Amino acid sequence: MAFNIVLYNNDSEKNRITKTLRELRTYTGTLRDESSIIDPVILVAENIVSIAKGNYLFINEFGRYYFVTGLKSVRTGLTEISAHVDVLMSFAEEIKSNNAILNRSENNWNLYLNDGSLRVYANSIVLTKKFPSGFTTQNYVMAIASPDNAT
């Protein structure tokens, strides 16, 4: 099975969802006898020196981006490329379209979601107020606000 491989130079961090890519060249490649879509091993009819300039690739037939994990010169003019799928870049649009409730982030947190990492103190606040006209009989009003697990 022959397909096109777009070779890139990637300077972005591995854990960045959307990478900054610089396209180098498009090659035609074929899969080795036993290969997977996650870790493909691809044969390209090209000298290893020209392929060694790239560290990232895209295979349109698989719809995935890959990190180049290894290059091997099989013979003159034939190079074997080992790659590993970049899940973040391959599925970036799906990841960005998800909605989530996050317990904690680097700079923002939700105090209504107790994750055990943020220390919250419950200090008692006692407030006493006199009624302006007083009571005519002996009646008392007391209001208590407390979470269910307060001691």
Helices and strands as residue ranges (DSSP letters): E 2-10, E 21-31, E 41-44, H 48-51, E 56-59, E 64-75, E 78-85, H 87-90, H 92-96
